[in-house]
Amino acid sequence: TGTLGAAFARVCELRSIRYRLLSRAELDIAEPAIVDHVLAELRPWAVVNTAGYVRVDDAELEGARCRRENATGPAVLAEACSSRGLPLLTFSSDLVFGGGQAVPYVESDPVAPINAYGRSKAEGEELVARLHPEALVIRTSAFFGPRDAYNFVTLALERLAAERPVRAADDLWITPTYVPHLAHASLDLLLDGERGLWHLANAGPVTWAELAQKAAGFAGLDEGLVQPCSAASLGLIAPRPRYSALASE
C-alpha cells in the first residue's frame, strides 16, 4: 500500500485489470506459512511485490530488518510462486552498484553495493533468480510521483514554493524515474511474459541538484533557491555511489 503499490493499483484500474492490494498487516512476505495461505486463498494470476525496506540511511542501523524485507521476503515469494507456476514481479535498485563508472549501468554490469540497503537488494536479486528463474526483477532509480508526499521532488517543490532554499547534492548522479511511467512499463513486461533482470528508469542522468533545478523550472519557481552542495555536507549516514544512473540493454 506504499507509493509503488498504490501506483500499480491505479494503473490496473485504468487498464481494467483485476487486482488485490494487500497491506503489510495482511501479508508478511517473509513468513512462508502466511504467503502460502494468502496465495491459496486469493489464487492470483500473478504476484507483484512492491513491499520492502526503503530507508537507505536507517538501513545502516537496522540491517537485519532491511535484509528481512528486501532479501528474505522476495525469496519466500519466489519459492511460493515458483511452486505454483505463478509469474512474479519484484523490484530492486540502482544502489546495487558501486558507482565507479561514468556511464549508465546496464543489466550485465557487475553489482558492488557499498551500503546495507544495496547489499540487501543485491541479495534479494540473487535469491529470486535462483528460486524462481522465470521471475521478473526490475531495477529502478530515485522514483517520484504526483501522489507521494515524501519523495525528493515533492519535498523540494514545497520548500521552493515557500521561498525556502533547497540543498541538494551536485556530486551524485542518478536517473530519476516517474512512478506512473514505471508502473505502466513494468506491467507491460509482466503481461508480455518477460523474465529476468531489467532496468527501467526515465532517460538522462542528472545530479540531485539538477533534478531540483529542473523541477523548479517546470513549476515556475525560483531555481536560484536550489543550493548545490557535496553529498558529504548533507550528513547522510549511508554511503552513496557517486554514479548510479541506469540504462538498459
C-alpha positions as CSV (number, residue, x, y, z in Angstrom):
1,T,0.0,0.0,0.0
2,G,3.0,2.3,-0.4
3,T,3.9,4.6,-3.3
4,L,4.6,1.9,-5.8
5,G,1.8,-0.5,-4.8
6,A,-0.8,2.3,-4.9
7,A,0.5,3.3,-8.4
8,F,0.0,-0.3,-9.6
9,A,-3.5,-0.3,-8.3
10,R,-4.3,2.9,-10.2
11,V,-2.8,1.5,-13.4
12,C,-4.7,-1.7,-13.0
13,E,-7.9,0.3,-12.7
14,L,-7.1,2.4,-15.7
15,R,-6.4,-0.8,-17.7
16,S,-9.4,-2.8,-16.3
17,I,-7.1,-5.4,-14.8
18,R,-8.4,-7.2,-11.6
19,Y,-6.1,-6.8,-8.6
20,R,-6.0,-7.1,-4.9
21,L,-3.9,-4.6,-3.0
22,L,-2.5,-6.1,0.3
23,S,-1.1,-4.2,3.3
24,R,1.8,-5.5,5.4
25,A,-0.6,-6.5,8.1
26,E,-2.5,-8.7,5.6
27,L,0.7,-10.3,4.0
28,D,4.1,-10.6,5.7
29,I,6.1,-11.6,2.7
30,A,8.9,-13.0,4.9
31,E,6.6,-15.7,6.5
32,P,6.2,-18.8,4.3
33,A,3.1,-20.0,6.0
34,I,1.3,-16.7,5.6
35,V,2.4,-16.4,2.0
36,D,1.1,-19.9,1.3
37,H,-2.2,-19.2,2.9
38,V,-2.8,-15.9,1.1
39,L,-1.9,-17.4,-2.3
40,A,-4.1,-20.4,-1.7
41,E,-7.0,-18.1,-0.7
42,L,-6.7,-15.5,-3.5
43,R,-5.4,-17.7,-6.3
44,P,-3.9,-14.8,-8.2
45,W,-2.8,-14.9,-11.9
46,A,0.5,-13.2,-10.9
47,V,2.2,-11.5,-7.9
48,V,3.7,-8.0,-7.9
49,N,5.9,-7.4,-4.9
50,T,6.1,-3.7,-4.1
51,A,6.9,-4.2,-0.4
52,G,10.4,-3.5,1.0
53,Y,12.6,-1.6,3.3
54,V,13.2,1.8,1.6
55,R,15.0,4.0,4.2
56,V,18.6,3.9,3.0
57,D,20.2,5.7,5.9
58,D,18.2,3.8,8.6
59,A,19.3,0.5,7.0
60,E,22.8,1.0,8.3
61,L,21.4,0.8,11.8
62,E,18.6,-1.8,11.1
63,G,20.5,-4.2,8.9
64,A,18.5,-7.3,10.0
65,R,15.1,-5.7,9.4
66,C,16.3,-4.4,6.0
67,R,17.6,-7.8,4.9
68,R,14.3,-9.5,6.1
69,E,12.2,-7.2,3.9
70,N,14.4,-6.8,0.9
71,A,16.0,-10.3,0.6
72,T,14.2,-12.9,2.7
73,G,10.7,-11.6,1.7
74,P,11.3,-11.7,-2.0
75,A,12.9,-15.1,-1.7
76,V,9.9,-16.5,0.2
77,L,7.6,-15.1,-2.5
78,A,9.8,-16.5,-5.3
79,E,9.8,-20.0,-3.8
80,A,6.0,-19.9,-3.3
81,C,5.3,-18.6,-6.8
82,S,7.7,-21.0,-8.5
83,S,6.0,-24.0,-6.8
84,R,2.6,-22.7,-8.2
85,G,3.8,-21.7,-11.6
86,L,2.9,-18.1,-10.9
87,P,4.6,-15.1,-12.6
88,L,6.4,-12.9,-10.1
89,L,7.4,-9.3,-10.5
90,T,9.7,-7.7,-7.8
91,F,11.8,-4.6,-7.6
92,S,15.4,-3.8,-7.0
93,S,17.5,-0.6,-7.0
94,D,20.3,1.3,-8.7
95,L,22.1,1.2,-5.3
96,V,23.3,-2.4,-6.0
97,F,26.1,-0.6,-8.0
98,G,29.3,0.8,-6.6
99,G,29.4,4.0,-8.6
100,G,32.8,3.5,-10.1
101,Q,31.9,4.2,-13.7
102,A,30.8,7.3,-15.5
103,V,28.2,5.9,-18.0
104,P,24.8,4.4,-17.1
105,Y,24.8,0.9,-15.7
106,V,23.1,-1.8,-17.8
107,E,21.8,-5.2,-16.7
108,S,25.0,-7.1,-17.3
109,D,27.2,-4.8,-15.3
110,P,28.5,-6.5,-12.0
111,V,26.9,-5.4,-8.8
112,A,29.1,-3.9,-6.0
113,P,26.9,-2.4,-3.3
114,I,28.5,0.0,-0.8
115,N,25.7,0.3,1.8
116,A,23.4,-2.1,3.7
117,Y,20.4,-1.2,1.6
118,G,22.2,-2.0,-1.6
119,R,23.5,-5.3,-0.2
120,S,20.0,-6.4,0.8
121,K,18.7,-5.6,-2.7
122,A,21.6,-7.5,-4.4
123,E,21.0,-10.5,-2.2
124,G,17.3,-10.4,-3.0
125,E,18.0,-10.4,-6.7
126,E,20.3,-13.4,-6.4
127,L,17.8,-15.4,-4.3
128,V,14.9,-14.6,-6.6
129,A,16.8,-15.6,-9.7
130,R,17.8,-18.9,-8.1
131,L,14.5,-19.8,-6.6
132,H,12.3,-18.6,-9.5
133,P,14.2,-18.3,-12.8
134,E,11.1,-17.2,-14.6
135,A,10.6,-14.2,-12.3
136,L,10.9,-10.6,-13.5
137,V,13.2,-8.4,-11.5
138,I,13.2,-4.7,-12.3
139,R,15.9,-2.3,-11.1
140,T,14.8,1.3,-10.9
141,S,16.1,4.6,-9.6
142,A,15.1,7.6,-7.5
143,F,11.4,7.5,-8.2
144,F,9.0,10.3,-7.8
145,G,5.3,10.8,-8.5
146,P,2.3,13.1,-8.1
147,R,0.7,11.2,-5.1
148,D,3.7,10.6,-2.8
149,A,4.1,13.3,-0.3
150,Y,7.6,12.3,0.8
151,N,9.7,12.0,-2.4
152,F,12.6,14.3,-3.1
153,V,10.8,16.3,-5.9
154,T,7.6,16.9,-3.9
155,L,9.5,18.0,-0.8
156,A,11.8,20.2,-2.8
157,L,8.9,21.9,-4.6
158,E,7.2,22.5,-1.2
159,R,10.2,24.3,0.1
160,L,10.7,26.3,-3.0
161,A,7.1,27.4,-3.1
162,A,7.5,28.7,0.4
163,E,10.7,30.5,-0.8
164,R,12.9,28.4,1.3
165,P,16.3,27.2,0.0
166,V,16.9,23.5,-1.0
167,R,20.3,22.0,-0.6
168,A,20.9,19.1,-2.9
169,A,24.0,17.1,-3.9
170,D,25.7,18.0,-7.1
171,D,28.2,15.1,-7.0
172,L,25.8,12.1,-7.1
173,W,24.4,11.1,-10.5
174,I,21.0,9.3,-10.8
175,T,18.2,8.6,-13.3
176,P,15.0,10.0,-11.7
177,T,12.0,7.8,-12.6
178,Y,8.4,8.9,-12.8
179,V,6.3,6.4,-10.9
180,P,3.3,6.2,-13.3
181,H,5.7,5.5,-16.2
182,L,7.4,2.8,-14.1
183,A,4.1,1.1,-13.2
184,H,2.8,1.1,-16.8
185,A,6.1,-0.2,-18.2
186,S,6.5,-2.9,-15.5
187,L,3.0,-4.1,-16.1
188,D,3.6,-4.3,-19.8
189,L,6.6,-6.5,-19.2
190,L,4.7,-8.7,-16.8
191,L,1.8,-9.1,-19.3
192,D,4.2,-9.9,-22.1
193,G,5.6,-12.8,-20.1
194,E,9.1,-11.3,-19.8
195,R,11.6,-12.7,-17.2
196,G,15.0,-12.0,-15.8
197,L,16.6,-8.7,-14.9
198,W,15.5,-5.4,-16.4
199,H,16.4,-1.7,-15.9
200,L,13.5,0.7,-16.0
201,A,14.3,4.4,-15.5
202,N,13.5,7.6,-17.4
203,A,16.4,8.5,-19.6
204,G,19.0,11.1,-18.8
205,P,21.5,11.1,-15.8
206,V,21.3,14.2,-13.6
207,T,22.5,15.1,-10.2
208,W,20.1,15.7,-7.3
209,A,20.7,19.4,-7.6
210,E,20.0,19.4,-11.3
211,L,16.8,17.4,-10.6
212,A,15.6,20.1,-8.1
213,Q,16.5,22.9,-10.6
214,K,14.6,21.2,-13.4
215,A,11.6,20.7,-11.1
216,A,11.7,24.3,-10.1
217,G,11.8,25.5,-13.7
218,F,8.8,23.3,-14.7
219,A,6.9,24.6,-11.7
220,G,7.7,28.2,-12.4
221,L,9.6,28.6,-9.1
222,D,13.0,30.2,-8.4
223,E,15.8,27.9,-9.5
224,G,18.2,30.1,-7.7
225,L,16.9,28.8,-4.3
226,V,18.5,25.4,-5.1
227,Q,21.9,25.3,-3.4
228,P,24.2,22.7,-4.9
229,C,26.4,21.1,-2.4
230,S,28.5,17.9,-1.8
231,A,26.8,14.8,-0.6
232,A,29.3,14.7,2.3
233,S,28.0,18.0,3.6
234,L,24.4,16.6,3.9
235,G,25.3,14.3,6.8
236,L,24.0,11.2,5.2
237,I,24.6,8.0,7.2
238,A,24.8,5.5,4.4
239,P,27.5,5.9,1.7
240,R,26.1,6.5,-1.8
241,P,27.6,5.5,-5.1
242,R,28.9,8.6,-6.9
243,Y,27.2,7.5,-10.1
244,S,24.2,5.1,-10.2
245,A,22.4,6.1,-13.4
246,L,20.6,3.3,-15.2
247,A,20.2,2.3,-18.9
248,S,19.0,-0.9,-20.5
249,E,20.4,-3.5,-22.9
